[in-house]
Amino acid sequence: QSEAPRRPVREPVFNLPGAVLAMLLALGAIHLLRTLVLADETDLELLLDLAVIPARWTLALDASRAAEILSAAGEEESLRSALANFVVTGGGGAHPWTGLTYAFLHGSWTHLLLNGVWFAAFATPVARRLGALRFLGLAAACAVAGALAHTLVHPLSVVPMIGASAVVSGMMAAATRFIFAPPPALSWMPTAPHARPRQSLLELVANPRAALFLGVWFLTNLGFGLFAAPLGVVDAGIAWEAHIGGFVAGLLLLPALDRVSSEQDPQGLA
């Protein structure tokens, strides 16, 4: 008896973990809604409700700094001045949820595309290693860390901050803890990057590839933050402080969420 021919296994169109794909689809759907459906006035209201405005958080903690916020905004007829007056007189409180929601908004399709590509690349191994729930928890922590870092450096700023860059940076940092690690010594099969042993911070520094990646990342972000906007390389400022806040969070929090220790053989990790 001859066997029936087997159907070829179909590869998925998007070879991404479900949590990563869901987040990318959510980011795209939200930006599509903002650009094609919402009126400009409604979109502005959404932006002011969901973006991080550092001065709003500062004012919620210390109402006596209202005069500083108005003074830092500059000329009375400027957009910054209008935003400062909005925050001081009608900002609606601290808006603590913006520490998460700002990451779902983007300034342009280019902004979204760049974040989406880097997010897919680095979030994929992290999601496969941690599982969906822990991965989403880490993403949320990186977003909040980015918002706090930006606010600490610019406590009087009334410019809304949006974008998933802090989350992307956190995923880069988390992935760095294991993707550059050598496979286990006793392993006889190739080890997927997401299943490699986790490296300590000292091991990262001693690992030439990991150390080079970390150094280039920090120098690039500092360079963009200090020189890109003043030199006219970009039209808007880059919230490099948020990038660093998210990166540090991802680097430090991965061990607490990791399903694989730095010593065990991770070959069986799903």
Helices and strands as residue ranges (DSSP letters): H 18-36, H 40-50, H 54-61, G 63-65, H 66-73, H 79-90, H 98-101, G 102-104, H 109-130, H 132-153, H 165-179, G 193-195, H 201-206, H 208-223, I 224-228, H 240-257
